[in-house]
Amino acid sequence: MPDVTSVLSEKYKGMEWSLKGSPTSESEFTAGFTIHKANGVEEPTWSAIQTELTKMQAEYDALDYSRKRKTAYDELNQYELMYDDKVNSTDKWGEAITAIKNKFPKG
């Protein structure tokens, strides 16, 4: 889940900085953010961070189905299902995958 540190790490690469805590306001950010070396990177503002955080959150939310599918896929014993399908001429593996995709459709 994205946060202020995620934004700083992604959007302000090359800048050497430190941040105390997880700021939720401009005053907390200003009090806890220190630039050690800018290295030619423009100094972040709270407004710019909030704009980028909104974008990152939307991207994160858009991939929620993918995280849920991965969890469900990991719970399947897929190799056993594929083996059983081959031996018994069934398609339980394909049916299980389709059921997961139907349960967690792309957004």
OpenMM code with the backbone's topology and positions (N, CA, C; nanometers):
from openmm import Vec3, app, unit

residues = "MET PRO ASP VAL THR SER VAL LEU SER GLU LYS TYR LYS GLY MET GLU TRP SER LEU LYS GLY SER PRO THR SER GLU SER GLU PHE THR ALA GLY PHE THR ILE HIS LYS ALA ASN GLY VAL GLU GLU PRO THR TRP SER ALA ILE GLN THR GLU LEU THR LYS MET GLN ALA GLU TYR ASP ALA LEU ASP TYR SER ARG LYS ARG LYS THR ALA TYR ASP GLU LEU ASN GLN TYR GLU LEU MET TYR ASP ASP LYS VAL ASN SER THR ASP LYS TRP GLY GLU ALA ILE THR ALA ILE LYS ASN LYS PHE PRO LYS GLY".split()
positions = [
    Vec3(0.0840, -0.1161, 0.0000),
    Vec3(0.0000, 0.0000, 0.0000),
    Vec3(0.0898, 0.1242, 0.0000),
    Vec3(0.0660, 0.2144, -0.0902),
    Vec3(0.1537, 0.3313, -0.1004),
    Vec3(0.1413, 0.4268, 0.0183),
    Vec3(0.2537, 0.4908, 0.0504),
    Vec3(0.2569, 0.5921, 0.1540),
    Vec3(0.3561, 0.7003, 0.1130),
    Vec3(0.3812, 0.7970, 0.1998),
    Vec3(0.4696, 0.9080, 0.1674),
    Vec3(0.6094, 0.8573, 0.1330),
    Vec3(0.6584, 0.7595, 0.2071),
    Vec3(0.7907, 0.7038, 0.1794),
    Vec3(0.7948, 0.6414, 0.0404),
    Vec3(0.6885, 0.5730, 0.0002),
    Vec3(0.6812, 0.5141, -0.1338),
    Vec3(0.6937, 0.6215, -0.2405),
    Vec3(0.6235, 0.7322, -0.2214),
    Vec3(0.6274, 0.8423, -0.3176),
    Vec3(0.7685, 0.8987, -0.3259),
    Vec3(0.8280, 0.9253, -0.2110),
    Vec3(0.9632, 0.9823, -0.2090),
    Vec3(1.0631, 0.8886, -0.2760),
    Vec3(1.0524, 0.7594, -0.2478),
    Vec3(1.1447, 0.6622, -0.3057),
    Vec3(1.1297, 0.6509, -0.4565),
    Vec3(1.0072, 0.6580, -0.5051),
    Vec3(0.9799, 0.6395, -0.6473),
    Vec3(0.9975, 0.7679, -0.7277),
    Vec3(0.9454, 0.8760, -0.6772),
    Vec3(0.9387, 1.0003, -0.7544),
    Vec3(1.0644, 1.0865, -0.7400),
    Vec3(1.1383, 1.0687, -0.6330),
    Vec3(1.2530, 1.1543, -0.6067),
    Vec3(1.3821, 1.0717, -0.5992),
    Vec3(1.3982, 0.9855, -0.6981),
    Vec3(1.5182, 0.9006, -0.7063),
    Vec3(1.6409, 0.9893, -0.7248),
    Vec3(1.7478, 0.9521, -0.6602),
    Vec3(1.8708, 1.0285, -0.6704),
    Vec3(1.8887, 1.1237, -0.5531),
    Vec3(1.7788, 1.1632, -0.4912),
    Vec3(1.7868, 1.2522, -0.3756),
    Vec3(1.8162, 1.1684, -0.2515),
    Vec3(1.9019, 1.2179, -0.1681),
    Vec3(1.9300, 1.1517, -0.0402),
    Vec3(1.8516, 1.2251, 0.0673),
    Vec3(1.7636, 1.1537, 0.1347),
    Vec3(1.6725, 1.2147, 0.2296),
    Vec3(1.6451, 1.1219, 0.3458),
    Vec3(1.5870, 1.1767, 0.4510),
    Vec3(1.5387, 1.0956, 0.5627),
    Vec3(1.4029, 1.1515, 0.6051),
    Vec3(1.3232, 1.0655, 0.6629),
    Vec3(1.1882, 1.1028, 0.7040),
    Vec3(1.1579, 1.0356, 0.8365),
    Vec3(1.1124, 1.1143, 0.9317),
    Vec3(1.0746, 1.0601, 1.0623),
    Vec3(0.9263, 1.0267, 1.0603),
    Vec3(0.8938, 0.9038, 1.0935),
    Vec3(0.7551, 0.8628, 1.1044),
    Vec3(0.6824, 0.8528, 0.9718),
    Vec3(0.5511, 0.8542, 0.9797),
    Vec3(0.4633, 0.8479, 0.8623),
    Vec3(0.3725, 0.9699, 0.8657),
    Vec3(0.4176, 1.0810, 0.8069),
    Vec3(0.3404, 1.2049, 0.8175),
    Vec3(0.2042, 1.1969, 0.7498),
    Vec3(0.1071, 1.2605, 0.8139),
    Vec3(-0.0283, 1.2661, 0.7594),
    Vec3(-0.0724, 1.4098, 0.7333),
    Vec3(0.0189, 1.5040, 0.7570),
    Vec3(-0.0125, 1.6447, 0.7311),
    Vec3(0.1141, 1.7157, 0.6837),
    Vec3(0.0944, 1.8329, 0.6274),
    Vec3(0.2085, 1.9107, 0.5779),
    Vec3(0.3029, 1.9476, 0.6913),
    Vec3(0.2480, 1.9835, 0.8063),
    Vec3(0.3339, 2.0221, 0.9193),
    Vec3(0.4172, 1.9036, 0.9693),
    Vec3(0.3577, 1.7846, 0.9744),
    Vec3(0.4331, 1.6655, 1.0139),
    Vec3(0.5423, 1.6351, 0.9126),
    Vec3(0.5096, 1.6500, 0.7851),
    Vec3(0.6073, 1.6253, 0.6800),
    Vec3(0.7229, 1.7247, 0.6898),
    Vec3(0.6904, 1.8517, 0.7028),
    Vec3(0.7927, 1.9561, 0.7107),
    Vec3(0.8841, 1.9343, 0.8312),
    Vec3(0.8259, 1.8947, 0.9432),
    Vec3(0.9033, 1.8735, 1.0649),
    Vec3(0.9919, 1.7489, 1.0569),
    Vec3(0.9486, 1.6483, 0.9827),
    Vec3(1.0216, 1.5213, 0.9829),
    Vec3(1.1051, 1.4916, 0.8606),
    Vec3(1.0961, 1.5754, 0.7562),
    Vec3(1.1660, 1.5485, 0.6303),
    Vec3(1.2944, 1.6296, 0.6231),
    Vec3(1.4052, 1.5603, 0.5911),
    Vec3(1.5345, 1.6259, 0.5769),
    Vec3(1.5995, 1.5816, 0.4473),
    Vec3(1.6464, 1.6783, 0.3705),
    Vec3(1.7222, 1.6480, 0.2489),
    Vec3(1.8703, 1.6528, 0.2859),
    Vec3(1.9412, 1.5435, 0.2595),
    Vec3(2.0845, 1.5387, 0.2868),
    Vec3(2.1629, 1.5837, 0.1633),
    Vec3(2.1209, 1.5364, 0.0463),
    Vec3(2.1789, 1.5800, -0.0810),
    Vec3(2.0683, 1.5787, -0.1851),
    Vec3(2.0470, 1.6922, -0.2501),
    Vec3(1.9417, 1.7007, -0.3510),
    Vec3(1.9835, 1.6347, -0.4816),
    Vec3(2.1121, 1.6374, -0.5122),
    Vec3(2.1649, 1.5769, -0.6351),
    Vec3(2.0886, 1.6220, -0.7604),
    Vec3(2.0500, 1.7480, -0.7617),
    Vec3(1.9830, 1.8031, -0.8780),
    Vec3(1.8351, 1.7718, -0.8880),
    Vec3(1.7811, 1.7036, -0.7890),
    Vec3(1.6390, 1.6684, -0.7892),
    Vec3(1.5611, 1.7789, -0.7179),
    Vec3(1.4492, 1.8197, -0.7768),
    Vec3(1.3671, 1.9246, -0.7188),
    Vec3(1.3107, 1.8813, -0.5841),
    Vec3(1.3099, 1.9743, -0.4897),
    Vec3(1.2602, 1.9451, -0.3554),
    Vec3(1.1104, 1.9142, -0.3585),
    Vec3(1.0686, 1.8070, -0.2931),
    Vec3(0.9263, 1.7727, -0.2938),
    Vec3(0.8442, 1.8664, -0.2067),
    Vec3(0.7230, 1.8917, -0.2508),
    Vec3(0.6278, 1.9676, -0.1696),
    Vec3(0.5198, 1.8716, -0.1219),
    Vec3(0.4509, 1.9088, -0.0162),
    Vec3(0.3429, 1.8250, 0.0349),
    Vec3(0.2344, 1.8051, -0.0710),
    Vec3(0.2059, 1.9109, -0.1444),
    Vec3(0.1047, 1.9040, -0.2501),
    Vec3(0.1448, 1.8048, -0.3587),
    Vec3(0.2702, 1.8113, -0.4021),
    Vec3(0.3183, 1.7188, -0.5058),
    Vec3(0.3163, 1.5750, -0.4552),
    Vec3(0.3505, 1.5562, -0.3297),
    Vec3(0.3488, 1.4216, -0.2711),
    Vec3(0.2058, 1.3692, -0.2665),
    Vec3(0.1108, 1.4526, -0.2273),
    Vec3(-0.0285, 1.4098, -0.2198),
    Vec3(-0.0842, 1.3752, -0.3582),
    Vec3(-0.0464, 1.4527, -0.4589),
    Vec3(-0.0896, 1.4238, -0.5962),
    Vec3(-0.0370, 1.2890, -0.6416),
    Vec3(0.0906, 1.2647, -0.6185),
    Vec3(0.1518, 1.1373, -0.6579),
    Vec3(0.0958, 1.0224, -0.5753),
    Vec3(0.0706, 1.0461, -0.4485),
    Vec3(0.0143, 0.9429, -0.3617),
    Vec3(-0.1243, 0.9003, -0.4108),
    Vec3(-0.2029, 0.9952, -0.4570),
    Vec3(-0.3351, 0.9654, -0.5129),
    Vec3(-0.3218, 0.8766, -0.6365),
    Vec3(-0.2256, 0.9085, -0.7233),
    Vec3(-0.2023, 0.8271, -0.8433),
    Vec3(-0.1573, 0.6862, -0.8057),
    Vec3(-0.0631, 0.6781, -0.7129),
    Vec3(-0.0119, 0.5471, -0.6719),
    Vec3(-0.1217, 0.4629, -0.6066),
    Vec3(-0.2078, 0.5265, -0.5276),
    Vec3(-0.3173, 0.4545, -0.4623),
    Vec3(-0.4147, 0.4002, -0.5663),
    Vec3(-0.4428, 0.4800, -0.6692),
    Vec3(-0.5332, 0.4344, -0.7758),
    Vec3(-0.4735, 0.3141, -0.8488),
    Vec3(-0.3433, 0.3181, -0.8762),
    Vec3(-0.2768, 0.2048, -0.9414),
    Vec3(-0.2807, 0.0816, -0.8514),
    Vec3(-0.2561, 0.1015, -0.7233),
    Vec3(-0.2602, -0.0085, -0.6269),
    Vec3(-0.4001, -0.0701, -0.6212),
    Vec3(-0.5014, 0.0148, -0.6124),
    Vec3(-0.6397, -0.0330, -0.6055),
    Vec3(-0.6806, -0.1073, -0.7322),
    Vec3(-0.6316, -0.0598, -0.8469),
    Vec3(-0.6666, -0.1230, -0.9743),
    Vec3(-0.6121, -0.2649, -0.9844),
    Vec3(-0.5108, -0.2964, -0.9070),
    Vec3(-0.4514, -0.4303, -0.9116),
    Vec3(-0.4952, -0.5192, -0.7947),
    Vec3(-0.5993, -0.4780, -0.7252),
    Vec3(-0.6489, -0.5564, -0.6122),
    Vec3(-0.6891, -0.6976, -0.6558),
    Vec3(-0.7548, -0.7080, -0.7724),
    Vec3(-0.7961, -0.8397, -0.8221),
    Vec3(-0.6753, -0.9320, -0.8364),
    Vec3(-0.5626, -0.8776, -0.8794),
    Vec3(-0.4420, -0.9568, -0.9024),
    Vec3(-0.3877, -1.0138, -0.7709),
    Vec3(-0.3864, -0.9327, -0.6664),
    Vec3(-0.3390, -0.9805, -0.5365),
    Vec3(-0.4310, -1.0891, -0.4819),
    Vec3(-0.5611, -1.0709, -0.5005),
    Vec3(-0.6567, -1.1721, -0.4536),
    Vec3(-0.6432, -1.3016, -0.5332),
    Vec3(-0.6255, -1.2892, -0.6649),
    Vec3(-0.6064, -1.4095, -0.7469),
    Vec3(-0.4807, -1.4849, -0.7042),
    Vec3(-0.3727, -1.4124, -0.6803),
    Vec3(-0.2468, -1.4778, -0.6431),
    Vec3(-0.2655, -1.5596, -0.5162),
    Vec3(-0.3335, -1.5020, -0.4187),
    Vec3(-0.3581, -1.5743, -0.2938),
    Vec3(-0.4374, -1.7022, -0.3208),
    Vec3(-0.5401, -1.6912, -0.4028),
    Vec3(-0.6228, -1.8084, -0.4342),
    Vec3(-0.5440, -1.9119, -0.5148),
    Vec3(-0.4623, -1.8659, -0.6109),
    Vec3(-0.3808, -1.9590, -0.6896),
    Vec3(-0.2824, -2.0331, -0.5991),
    Vec3(-0.2232, -1.9606, -0.5045),
    Vec3(-0.1259, -2.0213, -0.4141),
    Vec3(-0.1885, -2.1290, -0.3264),
    Vec3(-0.3192, -2.1156, -0.2999),
    Vec3(-0.3877, -2.2143, -0.2164),
    Vec3(-0.4203, -2.3428, -0.2928),
    Vec3(-0.4192, -2.3353, -0.4259),
    Vec3(-0.4446, -2.4550, -0.5068),
    Vec3(-0.3208, -2.5440, -0.5098),
    Vec3(-0.3434, -2.6722, -0.5137),
    Vec3(-0.2332, -2.7640, -0.5391),
    Vec3(-0.2350, -2.7882, -0.6900),
    Vec3(-0.1814, -2.6929, -0.7647),
    Vec3(-0.1968, -2.6937, -0.9091),
    Vec3(-0.1298, -2.8139, -0.9760),
    Vec3(-0.0131, -2.8526, -0.9296),
    Vec3(0.0547, -2.9660, -0.9926),
    Vec3(-0.0259, -3.0944, -0.9755),
    Vec3(-0.0841, -3.1123, -0.8592),
    Vec3(-0.1664, -3.2309, -0.8366),
    Vec3(-0.2906, -3.2284, -0.9255),
    Vec3(-0.3536, -3.1117, -0.9377),
    Vec3(-0.4708, -3.0997, -1.0240),
    Vec3(-0.4339, -3.1302, -1.1703),
    Vec3(-0.3202, -3.0766, -1.2164),
    Vec3(-0.2782, -3.1022, -1.3550),
    Vec3(-0.2476, -3.2507, -1.3767),
    Vec3(-0.1839, -3.3129, -1.2774),
    Vec3(-0.1523, -3.4553, -1.2889),
    Vec3(-0.2814, -3.5373, -1.2946),
    Vec3(-0.3727, -3.5064, -1.2038),
    Vec3(-0.5002, -3.5785, -1.2027),
    Vec3(-0.5750, -3.5610, -1.3344),
    Vec3(-0.5717, -3.4400, -1.3908),
    Vec3(-0.6367, -3.4154, -1.5194),
    Vec3(-0.5767, -3.5030, -1.6282),
    Vec3(-0.4445, -3.5136, -1.6298),
    Vec3(-0.3774, -3.5932, -1.7329),
    Vec3(-0.4119, -3.7413, -1.7174),
    Vec3(-0.4091, -3.7900, -1.5941),
    Vec3(-0.4366, -3.9318, -1.5686),
    Vec3(-0.5840, -3.9646, -1.5920),
    Vec3(-0.6731, -3.8769, -1.5517),
    Vec3(-0.8166, -3.9062, -1.5555),
    Vec3(-0.8900, -3.8379, -1.6709),
    Vec3(-0.8163, -3.7717, -1.7574),
    Vec3(-0.8767, -3.7001, -1.8718),
    Vec3(-0.9877, -3.6051, -1.8262),
    Vec3(-0.9564, -3.5242, -1.7253),
    Vec3(-1.0514, -3.4244, -1.6763),
    Vec3(-0.9893, -3.2853, -1.6930),
    Vec3(-1.0621, -3.1833, -1.6520),
    Vec3(-1.0104, -3.0466, -1.6591),
    Vec3(-1.0396, -2.9734, -1.5282),
    Vec3(-1.0129, -3.0400, -1.4156),
    Vec3(-1.0374, -2.9783, -1.2850),
    Vec3(-0.9461, -2.8581, -1.2623),
    Vec3(-0.8233, -2.8676, -1.3118),
    Vec3(-0.7297, -2.7559, -1.2965),
    Vec3(-0.7830, -2.6324, -1.3704),
    Vec3(-0.8214, -2.6500, -1.4951),
    Vec3(-0.8753, -2.5393, -1.5739),
    Vec3(-1.0010, -2.4820, -1.5120),
    Vec3(-1.0857, -2.5688, -1.4601),
    Vec3(-1.2081, -2.5231, -1.3946),
    Vec3(-1.1771, -2.4429, -1.2684),
    Vec3(-1.0770, -2.4877, -1.1931),
    Vec3(-1.0385, -2.4166, -1.0704),
    Vec3(-0.9829, -2.2776, -1.1037),
    Vec3(-0.9004, -2.2696, -1.2086),
    Vec3(-0.8439, -2.1415, -1.2507),
    Vec3(-0.9551, -2.0483, -1.2998),
    Vec3(-1.0455, -2.1007, -1.3782),
    Vec3(-1.1576, -2.0195, -1.4283),
    Vec3(-1.2447, -1.9695, -1.3141),
    Vec3(-1.2673, -2.0539, -1.2148),
    Vec3(-1.3487, -2.0139, -1.0993),
    Vec3(-1.2826, -1.8975, -1.0247),
    Vec3(-1.1513, -1.9028, -1.0098),
    Vec3(-1.0789, -1.7937, -0.9423),
    Vec3(-1.0886, -1.6663, -1.0249),
    Vec3(-1.0685, -1.6767, -1.1562),
    Vec3(-1.0773, -1.5593, -1.2419),
    Vec3(-1.2182, -1.4997, -1.2391),
    Vec3(-1.3189, -1.5841, -1.2315),
    Vec3(-1.4577, -1.5341, -1.2237),
    Vec3(-1.4858, -1.4692, -1.0881),
    Vec3(-1.4273, -1.5244, -0.9834),
    Vec3(-1.4484, -1.4717, -0.8491),
    Vec3(-1.3797, -1.3354, -0.8326),
    Vec3(-1.2629, -1.3198, -0.8964),
    Vec3(-1.1865, -1.1955, -0.8862),
    Vec3(-1.1598, -1.1401, -1.0265),
    Vec3(-1.2613, -1.0821, -1.0910),
    Vec3(-1.2445, -1.0314, -1.2275),
    Vec3(-1.1547, -0.9064, -1.2304),
    Vec3(-1.0959, -0.8840, -1.3472),
    Vec3(-1.0154, -0.7621, -1.3645),
    Vec3(-1.1070, -0.6420, -1.3498),
    Vec3(-1.0526, -0.5397, -1.2829),
    Vec3(-1.1304, -0.4192, -1.2562),
    Vec3(-1.1418, -0.3362, -1.3750),
] * unit.nanometer
topology = app.Topology()
chain = topology.addChain("A")
for resn in residues:
    res = topology.addResidue(resn, chain)
    for name in ("N", "CA", "C"):
        topology.addAtom(name, app.Element.getBySymbol(name[0]), res)
